[in-house]
Amino acid sequence: MKIVYRIFSLILALATIASAMVFSTGSVDAKDYAPEDGLIVFDSQEAVDKFICKSNYSSASNGVSYAYDESENALRVEVTGSDPYIYINYYDGLYRRINSDNISYFYSVYKAPRSNSSSSKNTQSKVYLCTAQSPTPSEQWLCHWSYNPISSDQYVIARMDVGSRLSGKGVFYGFRYDFFQDAKVGDVIYIDSIIVNTNKIPGAEVAGSRTAAKNGYPIDPNSVYLCREYDVDKYTSPLWKGNVVYNEAVCPIANSDGSYTYTLMYEPDEIIYVYDGTFSRYFEEGKDFTVNGNKLTILDSGKIDRFTLDQAYSGDKLYFESYLNVTYTHSDTWDYLVPESKADSLPNTSAAIKNNESFNVLFIGDSLAGGANSSSYRGFYPNAPYWWEQIEDSLRENYNFTNMNVYTVSEGGSTASGMINTFRNAVSNYNPDLVFIEFGVNDAQNGETDGFKDAIRSMIYAAKGNNENCEIVLVSPFYSNTEVYSDSGFEVCQTACLELEAQYDNVVCADITAMHKSLRAVKRHYDITGDNVCHPNDFFSRVYAQVCLATIIPEDLGYDSYPPENVNLEITEITPENASIDVSGSATFSAAVIGESVTYEWDTSALPEGVTVTGETSETLTVSVEKPMVGDFSANITLTVTDIFGNTVQKSTTLSYIGAVSGDLNGDTSVNSVDMFQMKLIIKQLKTASAYEDAAADINGDGKVTAIDMFELKFRILKGYWR
């Protein structure tokens, strides 16, 4: 039974048909995108009827029931019989034709609940395309794609790269979705939308935004901690500094012992959020995972997809969709390598950065210099830029180094010795003032390290020969999968870079190898790779950018962690605002604060002796008067709240105390002979005084009730000047 898979396939197909227009970026929910812009949204029964309709060669569906679901605000498709599928007629629905040459990518936002049958969760889905308006039966579904659906109780994204297969196929008329090849009657899928475009990045952004909007946000979407999309400040904030880690990658693949417990770089003070790789699903602490010290454990009962070791080469699903992005605050420090500034050896670069001088910068290398395997390279949300693009963005935005020209030359699979001539041509064409030379990964993998040092030396000569003032950054290699490749080859290349740094002026090494070795103390290769071989994922691409920036930024400019201003930090209320204590008892002040990872400090120095306080460093302060005091008073109490970045806010409130009236033992608000009689009984021990009576009877304030107090009380009554 193929119904659910086919439905899914059909949705994906619809996406392709929808349009080949390029999307604008930055939308949160993409609600303003119309079908002709490449977006189909099933947000009404009318939309369902418009796109799921019979053509002259295909019925609208088979083996399924379908309708708009108001509670999900999505198309609901349920398997009712055999050979289930749904057909989306793009041509009749939009009355337009889409040329196959204009379609490169399509995305479908869907939810396949975990309550579906087990057989539907372990099979493939297919999307069939038709490029003929009146095809023969054998021509109808010649073109199709397969994918592995994700069963989840949240909405997810299906993505397909169709450009290479569709080119030259003519015009598209419809899609047929076969969601689950082995679906059972009762299996259900919900389809939110289908996105089609010519450019992978806009389509991915719309799909990611729609999915996140469908699932909701675990925290305020305006929070300074949220990093669902590329942010140059957060991406290039050095991981070895500061108190916040944004989107630390954790790959949910089993350890060698079969466990699903992973080490984080730091011990979290607070987990802000955990998202999946496409930022479309979020997970909850205590339900999906637990944290103990710096160990994160995925729970069996949670929603996080888990992979076994034999799935280590599962590709996109594992290394782009299913890995976890963990954001948290911490108080501990990085105990491993801290990259150092080598800007003193790059005086021209330092001057250019400081003075925004005209400067040509060249990045040259293998596939890593070409961006592999960042999410933008592979067309996945959040489409993070290549590591060298992050360097450029940081220099422009954070150091105002805008007067530079950036050039890149890369060749996948290349080695240093094989790129010497290409390098010579590049420096001749671009006349760089600064060159980043990134090689060594393929040299080490291919066992060609013997000539590595001489090849890099030849590049140094070529750069200096073209421009004697050219400065050079040698980017040492990223370790490839250590289960396949020995570390030694990569370390030969690293050593060569360091030796050339020592030998030549104005040549430095951005030591990626050393930083990678330090990270391996806490991170597995699965956590930092985009292919489980030799390409870094978004997380380690950030490390590339950060190490290179740390190497070239002048120390007096500083390369520090990103300290976002917590614009939401506010004490909205302290209750009760005007607390009072009548004779004895306590008053509790509770603070309502907007902000995250904050500390509390209550200033109670204005309170008199005899008052005790608890909770001075918590959100709740309690002020107690255990023994009644004579006389009234009021005192200011001030709360200072500080966030993790050092931002502070204050708010004050007032405590009022209504104490005992000296001499008024019976509390009738007047002092007379009745009070004298009560005091006499107390002094003669004919009556046990209450706490209030003790306070009121201690006229001279010496802490005890004696005949002296009796004399003072009588004297004041007779004289008539009681207060």
C-alpha positions in Angstrom: 0.0 0.0 0.0 1.5 3.2 -1.1 -0.9 5.9 -0.2 0.9 7.9 2.4 4.1 7.8 0.6 2.5 8.8 -2.6 0.7 11.6 -1.0 4.0 12.9 0.3 5.4 12.5 -3.2 2.6 14.3 -4.7 3.1 17.3 -2.4 6.7 17.4 -3.3 5.7 17.3 -6.9 3.4 20.1 -6.4 6.2 22.1 -5.1 8.1 21.7 -8.3 5.2 22.6 -10.4 4.2 25.5 -8.3 6.7 27.9 -9.8 10.2 28.5 -10.7 10.3 32.0 -9.4 13.0 33.1 -6.9 11.7 33.8 -3.4 12.6 36.9 -1.4 14.3 36.1 1.9 13.8 36.8 5.6 10.1 35.9 6.0 9.0 34.2 9.2 6.0 32.3 7.9 6.0 33.2 4.2 2.3 33.9 4.3 2.6 36.6 1.7 3.9 34.3 -1.0 1.3 33.6 -3.7 1.2 30.4 -5.8 2.7 32.2 -8.8 5.7 33.0 -6.7 6.4 29.3 -6.2 4.4 28.6 -3.0 1.3 26.4 -2.6 -0.3 26.6 0.8 -3.2 24.3 1.8 -4.8 26.7 4.1 -8.5 26.3 3.0 -10.8 23.8 1.4 -10.8 26.0 -1.7 -7.0 25.7 -2.0 -7.3 21.9 -1.7 -10.0 21.8 -4.4 -8.0 24.1 -6.6 -4.9 21.9 -6.8 -6.1 18.4 -6.2 -8.3 17.8 -9.2 -8.7 15.5 -12.1 -6.8 16.0 -15.3 -7.4 14.4 -18.7 -5.2 11.5 -17.9 -5.3 11.0 -14.1 -7.8 10.9 -11.3 -7.3 13.2 -8.4 -6.6 10.4 -6.0 -6.7 6.7 -5.4 -7.0 4.7 -2.1 -7.2 7.9 0.0 -9.6 10.4 1.5 -8.5 14.0 1.6 -9.8 17.3 2.9 -8.7 20.5 4.5 -8.2 20.1 8.3 -9.1 23.2 10.2 -7.4 22.2 13.4 -4.1 21.6 11.6 -4.7 24.3 9.0 -3.3 21.8 6.5 -4.4 19.2 3.9 -5.2 15.9 5.6 -4.8 12.7 3.6 -5.8 9.4 5.0 -5.2 5.9 3.5 -8.4 4.1 2.8 -7.3 1.4 0.4 -4.6 -0.1 -1.8 -2.3 1.7 -4.2 -2.9 5.1 -2.5 -1.7 8.3 -4.1 -2.9 11.9 -4.6 -2.5 13.9 -7.8 -1.8 17.6 -7.7 -2.8 19.3 -10.9 -0.6 22.4 -11.2 -1.6 23.3 -14.7 -5.4 23.3 -14.2 -5.0 24.9 -10.7 -2.9 27.8 -11.8 -3.6 28.0 -15.5 0.0 28.4 -16.3 2.9 26.3 -17.5 6.3 25.9 -15.8 9.2 25.0 -18.0 11.3 22.2 -16.6 14.5 24.2 -17.2 13.3 26.8 -14.6 12.9 24.3 -11.8 15.8 23.3 -9.6 14.5 22.6 -6.1 11.3 21.8 -4.4 10.3 21.5 -0.8 7.3 20.1 1.0 6.3 20.9 4.6 4.4 18.0 6.1 3.7 16.0 9.2 3.5 12.2 9.4 2.4 11.4 12.9 4.2 8.7 14.9 0.8 7.1 15.5 1.0 5.8 11.9 1.7 2.1 11.3 5.2 0.9 11.8 5.4 -0.3 8.2 4.9 3.3 7.0 8.0 4.5 8.9 10.7 2.4 7.3 10.0 2.6 3.6 10.5 5.1 0.8 8.2 7.8 -0.6 8.2 8.7 -4.3 7.3 11.7 -6.3 6.2 11.2 -9.9 6.2 14.0 -12.5 4.4 14.3 -15.7 5.7 16.6 -18.5 3.1 15.8 -21.1 -0.5 17.2 -21.2 -1.8 14.1 -22.9 0.7 11.4 -22.3 0.3 7.7 -23.1 0.1 5.4 -20.1 3.7 4.5 -20.5 4.8 8.1 -20.6 2.8 9.4 -17.6 5.3 8.8 -14.8 8.7 8.3 -16.4 10.3 10.8 -14.1 10.3 10.2 -10.3 12.4 10.7 -7.2 12.6 8.7 -4.0 13.1 10.0 -0.4 12.9 8.7 3.1 10.1 10.4 5.0 10.4 11.4 8.6 7.7 10.3 11.1 7.2 12.9 13.7 4.6 14.7 15.7 6.0 18.0 14.4 6.1 19.3 10.9 9.3 18.6 8.9 10.7 19.4 5.5 11.2 17.1 2.5 13.7 18.5 0.0 14.6 17.4 -3.5 17.2 18.6 -5.9 15.4 18.1 -9.2 17.2 20.5 -11.6 19.7 18.0 -13.1 16.9 15.5 -13.8 14.3 17.9 -15.2 16.4 19.9 -17.6 15.0 19.6 -21.1 11.9 17.7 -20.1 9.6 20.5 -21.4 6.5 21.7 -19.4 5.2 20.2 -16.2 1.5 19.5 -15.7 1.2 17.6 -12.5 2.7 15.6 -9.6 1.7 12.4 -8.1 2.7 11.7 -4.5 3.2 8.2 -3.2 3.9 8.8 0.5 4.4 5.4 2.1 5.0 2.4 -0.1 3.7 0.1 2.7 1.1 2.3 4.3 -1.8 0.7 6.2 -5.4 1.8 6.1 -5.7 4.7 8.6 -2.3 6.1 8.1 -2.4 9.9 7.9 -0.2 12.7 6.6 -0.8 16.5 6.9 0.6 18.8 4.2 1.1 22.4 4.9 2.7 23.7 1.7 4.9 23.0 -1.3 7.6 25.4 -2.4 9.3 25.5 -5.8 12.1 27.7 -7.0 15.1 28.1 -9.2 17.5 29.0 -6.3 18.0 26.6 -3.4 18.5 29.3 -0.7 15.2 31.2 -1.0 13.1 28.0 -1.2 14.9 26.5 1.8 14.3 29.7 3.8 10.6 29.7 3.1 10.3 26.0 3.9 12.2 26.5 7.1 10.2 29.5 8.1 6.9 27.8 7.5 7.9 24.7 9.4 9.1 26.6 12.4 5.9 28.7 12.4 3.8 25.6 12.2 5.6 24.0 15.2 5.8 27.2 17.2 8.9 28.5 19.0 10.3 27.2 22.3 11.3 30.7 23.3 10.4 34.2 22.3 11.3 34.6 18.6 12.8 38.0 19.5 15.1 36.5 22.1 18.7 37.5 21.8 19.6 33.8 22.2 17.6 32.6 19.2 19.8 31.9 16.2 17.5 30.1 13.7 19.1 31.8 10.7 22.6 33.1 9.8 23.8 35.9 12.1 27.3 37.0 11.5 27.8 38.1 15.1 26.7 34.9 16.6 28.3 32.6 14.0 31.7 34.2 14.3 31.6 34.7 18.1 34.6 32.6 19.2 33.5 29.4 20.9 36.4 29.5 23.3 35.2 32.8 24.8 32.0 34.2 26.4 29.1 32.6 28.2 26.8 31.5 25.4 27.2 28.7 22.9 25.0 29.1 19.8 23.9 26.0 17.9 26.5 23.5 19.1 26.1 20.5 16.9 25.3 17.1 18.3 24.8 14.2 15.9 22.2 11.7 17.2 24.1 8.6 16.1 24.9 5.9 18.6 28.2 5.7 20.4 30.3 2.6 20.0 28.7 1.2 23.2 25.2 1.8 21.8 24.4 4.8 24.1 23.0 8.1 23.1 24.9 10.3 25.6 27.1 13.1 24.2 29.6 15.6 25.6 29.0 19.3 25.2 31.8 21.9 25.1 30.7 23.3 28.4 28.5 22.5 31.4 25.2 24.4 30.7 23.8 26.7 33.2 20.6 26.8 31.2 19.6 25.0 28.0 18.0 27.7 25.9 16.8 25.4 23.2 17.5 22.3 21.1 16.4 22.3 17.5 16.9 19.8 14.7 19.3 20.6 11.8 16.8 22.5 9.7 15.4 24.4 12.7 11.9 23.1 12.0 11.5 20.9 15.1 12.4 21.7 18.7 12.9 19.4 21.6 12.1 19.7 25.3 14.4 19.0 28.2 13.0 16.2 30.3 10.8 14.9 27.5 13.2 14.4 24.6 16.6 14.7 26.4 18.3 15.3 29.7 21.4 17.1 30.7 23.7 16.1 33.5 26.9 18.2 33.8 28.1 18.6 30.3 26.5 15.3 29.1 23.3 15.4 27.0 21.3 12.2 26.7 18.6 11.5 24.2 15.7 9.8 25.7 14.1 6.6 24.2 10.6 8.0 24.7 11.3 11.4 23.0 10.8 12.8 19.6 14.5 13.0 18.5 15.4 10.7 15.7 18.2 8.3 16.7 20.6 6.5 14.3 22.7 3.4 14.7 26.4 3.1 13.8 25.5 1.3 10.6 23.7 4.4 9.5 26.8 6.5 9.8 26.7 7.2 6.0 23.0 8.1 5.9 23.9 11.4 4.2 21.7 14.4 4.1 19.0 13.1 6.5 21.6 12.6 9.2 24.1 15.4 8.7 21.7 18.2 7.6 18.2 17.4 8.8 18.5 15.3 12.0 21.6 16.6 13.9 20.8 18.8 16.9 21.6 22.5 17.4 22.1 23.1 21.1 22.1 26.6 22.5 22.9 27.2 26.1 24.6 29.5 28.6 27.5 28.5 30.8 29.8 29.8 33.5 32.8 27.6 33.1 35.7 28.3 30.8 37.4 26.6 27.8 40.3 24.5 29.1 41.8 23.7 25.7 43.5 25.5 22.9 42.8 29.2 22.5 43.9 30.5 19.1 46.3 33.5 19.2 46.4 36.6 17.2 49.3 36.7 14.7 48.4 40.1 13.3 51.9 41.5 14.3 53.3 39.4 11.4 50.7 40.8 9.1 51.3 44.6 9.4 49.7 45.5 6.0 46.6 43.5 6.8 46.4 45.1 10.2 46.7 48.6 8.8 44.1 47.9 6.1 41.6 46.6 8.7 42.2 49.5 11.0 42.1 52.2 8.3 39.7 50.6 5.8 42.3 50.7 3.1 41.8 49.3 -0.4 42.8 45.7 -0.2 42.5 42.5 -2.4 41.9 39.3 -0.5 42.1 35.8 -2.2 40.9 32.5 -0.8 42.2 29.5 -2.6 42.0 25.8 -1.9 40.2 22.5 -2.4 36.5 21.7 -1.9 36.6 23.1 1.6 37.5 26.5 0.2 34.6 25.9 -2.2 32.2 25.7 0.8 31.7 21.9 1.1 29.7 20.9 3.1 28.0 24.0 4.6 24.2 24.1 4.5 24.3 26.7 1.8 26.5 24.5 -0.3 24.0 21.6 0.0 20.9 23.7 -0.2 19.6 23.1 3.3 18.1 25.6 5.8 19.6 27.7 7.4 21.8 28.2 4.4 24.8 29.3 6.4 27.5 30.9 4.3 30.9 29.3 3.6 33.6 29.9 6.2 35.4 32.4 4.0 32.2 34.3 3.5 31.7 34.5 7.3 35.2 36.0 7.5 34.4 38.6 4.9 31.0 39.4 6.6 32.7 39.8 10.0 35.4 42.1 8.6 32.9 44.3 6.8 30.2 44.5 9.6 32.2 44.3 12.8 35.4 46.0 11.8 34.1 48.3 9.0 36.6 46.9 6.6 34.4 47.6 3.6 37.1 48.8 1.1 38.2 45.3 0.2 37.8 43.0 -2.8 37.4 39.3 -2.1 38.1 36.6 -4.7 37.9 32.8 -4.4 39.4 29.9 -6.4 38.7 26.3 -5.4 38.9 22.9 -7.0 37.3 19.9 -5.3 39.7 17.0 -4.7 42.8 19.1 -5.4 46.1 18.9 -3.7 48.7 21.6 -3.1 51.1 20.2 -5.7 48.3 19.9 -8.3 47.2 23.5 -7.8 50.5 25.4 -8.2 49.8 26.6 -11.7 46.2 27.5 -10.8 47.6 29.5 -7.9 50.1 31.4 -10.1 47.3 32.3 -12.5 45.1 33.4 -9.6 47.6 35.8 -8.0 48.4 37.2 -11.4 44.7 37.8 -12.1 43.7 39.2 -8.7 46.9 40.7 -7.4 46.1 39.9 -3.8 47.4 41.8 -0.8 46.4 38.9 1.5 46.0 35.2 0.5 44.4 32.4 2.5 45.9 29.1 1.2 43.8 26.1 2.3 45.1 22.7 1.3 46.1 19.5 3.0 43.0 17.4 3.4 43.3 15.7 0.0 47.1 15.6 0.3 46.7 13.6 3.6 43.9 11.4 2.3 45.8 10.6 -0.9 49.1 10.0 0.9 50.7 12.9 -1.1 52.2 14.7 1.9 55.9 14.4 0.8 55.6 17.2 -1.7 53.1 19.3 0.4 55.6 21.7 2.0 57.5 22.4 -1.3 54.2 23.0 -3.1 53.1 25.6 -0.4 56.5 27.1 -0.6 56.1 27.5 -4.3 52.8 29.3 -3.7 54.5 31.7 -1.3 57.1 32.5 -3.9 54.4 33.0 -6.5 52.4 35.4 -4.3 55.5 37.3 -3.2 56.8 37.4 -6.8 53.6 38.9 -8.0 53.4 41.4 -5.0 56.4 41.6 -2.7 54.1 43.0 0.1 51.6 40.2 -0.2 50.8 38.6 3.2 49.8 35.0 3.5 47.6 32.9 5.9 48.2 29.1 5.6 45.1 27.3 6.7 46.2 23.9 8.1 43.9 21.0 7.4 40.8 19.6 9.1 41.2 15.9 10.2 39.2 13.6 8.0 37.3 10.6 9.5 39.8 9.0 11.8 38.2 5.6 11.4 39.3 5.7 7.7 42.4 8.0 7.7 45.4 8.2 10.0 46.0 11.5 11.8 49.7 11.5 10.8 49.2 12.8 7.2 47.2 15.8 8.4 49.8 16.5 11.1 52.6 16.4 8.5 50.7 19.2 6.6 50.1 21.1 9.8 53.8 20.9 10.7 54.8 22.1 7.3 52.5 25.2 7.7 54.0 26.0 11.1 57.6 25.6 9.8 56.9 27.9 6.8 55.3 30.4 9.2 58.6 30.4 11.2 60.7 30.6 8.0 59.1 33.5 6.1 58.1 37.0 7.1 54.5 37.9 6.8 53.4 34.3 6.6 51.3 32.9 9.4 49.4 29.6 10.1 45.7 29.6 11.0 46.0 26.3 12.9 42.7 24.6 12.2 44.4 21.2 12.9 45.3 22.2 16.5 41.8 23.6 17.2 40.2 20.4 15.7 42.4 18.3 18.0 41.2 20.3 21.0 37.6 19.9 20.0 38.0 16.2 19.6 38.4 16.1 23.4 34.6 16.8 23.6 33.2 16.4 20.1 33.0 13.3 17.8 33.7 13.5 14.1 30.0 12.9 13.5 29.2 16.2 15.3 31.4 18.3 13.1 31.2 16.7 9.6 28.8 17.3 6.8 29.5 14.0 5.0 31.3 11.8 7.7 34.5 12.0 5.6 36.4 15.2 5.1 33.9 18.1 4.9 32.9 20.2 7.9 29.3 21.0 8.7 28.0 24.4 9.6 29.3 24.1 13.1 32.9 23.4 12.1 32.7 25.9 9.2 32.2 28.5 11.9 35.3 27.2 13.7 37.3 27.7 10.4 36.0 31.3 10.3 36.7 31.9 14.0 40.3 30.6 14.0 41.1 32.6 10.8 39.6 35.8 12.3 41.5 35.2 15.6 44.7 34.9 13.6 44.4 38.1 11.6 42.5 40.6 13.8 45.0 43.0 15.6 45.0 42.5 19.3 44.2 46.2 20.0 41.0 45.8 18.0 40.1 42.7 19.9 38.4 39.5 18.7 35.9 38.8 21.5 32.7 36.9 22.1 29.5 38.4 21.0 27.7 40.0 23.9 24.2 40.7 22.7 22.4 43.4 24.6 19.5 41.8 26.4 17.0 44.4 25.3 14.2 42.5 27.0 15.8 42.7 30.5 13.2 44.3 32.7 11.8 44.0 36.2 8.1 44.2 35.4 6.7 44.0 38.9 7.6 43.4 42.5 4.6 42.2 44.6 3.4 43.2 47.0 4.3 46.7 46.0 3.7 48.2 49.5 4.1 45.3 51.9 3.5 45.8 55.6 4.1 43.9 58.7 1.7 44.4 61.7 3.7 44.0 64.9 5.2 40.6 64.0 5.2 38.2 61.0 6.7 38.5 57.6 6.3 40.1 54.1 7.3 38.4 50.9 8.3 40.2 47.7 8.2 38.3 44.4 9.9 39.7 41.3 8.6 39.2 37.8 11.5 39.6 35.4 11.7 39.6 31.6 15.1 38.2 30.7 17.1 35.0 30.6 20.0 33.6 32.7 19.7 36.4 35.3 20.9 36.8 38.9 19.1 38.6 41.7 20.5 40.8 44.4 18.2 42.5 47.0 19.5 45.5 48.9 18.0 45.5 52.4 20.5 47.7 54.2 17.8 50.3 55.1 16.1 47.8 57.4 16.7 48.3 61.1 18.2 45.8 63.5 15.8 43.0 64.6 14.6 42.2 61.1 15.7 39.1 59.4 15.8 38.5 55.6 16.0 35.4 53.4 16.3 34.9 49.7 18.6 37.9 49.0 19.9 36.2 45.8 16.7 34.7 44.5 13.6 36.1 42.8 11.7 36.0 46.1 12.7 37.9 49.2 11.2 37.3 52.7 11.4 39.9 55.5 10.5 38.7 59.0 10.0 40.4 62.4 10.0 37.5 64.9 9.9 39.7 68.0 7.5 42.7 68.0 9.2 46.1 67.9 8.1 49.4 69.4 7.3 52.1 66.9 6.6 52.2 63.1 9.0 52.5 60.3 9.2 52.2 56.5 12.3 51.2 54.5 13.2 51.0 50.8 14.2 47.6 49.4 16.0 47.6 46.0 16.3 44.7 43.6 19.1 44.6 41.1 18.9 42.0 38.3 21.9 41.2 36.1 22.0 39.1 33.0 24.9 37.0 31.8 26.3 39.8 29.7 26.5 42.2 32.7 23.4 44.3 31.8 21.6 45.4 34.9 18.2 46.9 35.9 16.9 48.0 39.2 13.5 48.5 40.9 12.6 49.5 44.4 9.7 48.9 46.7 8.8 49.9 50.3 8.3 47.8 53.4 6.0 49.4 56.1 6.1 48.2 59.7 3.4 48.9 62.2 4.9 48.2 65.6 3.8 48.0 69.2 2.7 51.2 71.0 4.8 51.7 74.1 2.6 51.5 77.2 -0.5 50.3 75.4 -0.4 46.7 76.7 -4.0 45.8 75.9 -3.8 47.4 72.4 -6.9 49.6 72.7 -4.9 52.6 71.3 -4.9 54.5 74.7 -2.5 54.3 77.6 -4.3 54.4 81.0 -4.7 52.6 84.4 -5.8 49.4 82.7 -2.4 49.1 81.1 -0.8 49.8 84.5 -2.8 46.9 86.0 -1.7 44.6 83.2 1.9 45.5 83.8 1.6 44.9 87.5 0.4 41.4 86.8 3.3 40.7 84.5 5.9 42.1 87.0 4.4 40.0 89.8 4.5 37.0 87.5 0.8 36.6 87.9 0.4 36.7 84.1 2.5 35.4 81.2 3.1 38.3 78.8 2.6 37.9 75.1 5.2 39.0 72.7 3.3 42.2 72.0 2.8 42.9 75.7 6.5 42.4 76.3 7.3 45.0 73.7 4.7 47.5 74.9 5.6 47.1 78.6 9.3 47.6 78.1 9.0 51.4 78.5 12.7 52.2 78.9 13.8 49.8 76.2 16.3 47.7 78.2 14.8 44.4 77.0 13.0 43.4 80.2 9.9 44.4 82.1 10.6 45.6 85.7 9.3 48.1 88.4 11.3 50.8 86.6 9.0 50.4 83.6 6.0 50.5 86.0 7.2 53.7 87.5 7.8 55.3 84.1 4.4 54.3 82.8 2.7 55.7 85.9 4.7 58.9 85.7 3.9 59.5 82.1 0.2 58.9 82.7 0.0 61.3 85.6 1.9 63.9 83.7 -0.4 63.5 80.7 2.3 63.6 78.1 2.0 60.1 76.8 2.7 60.1 73.2 
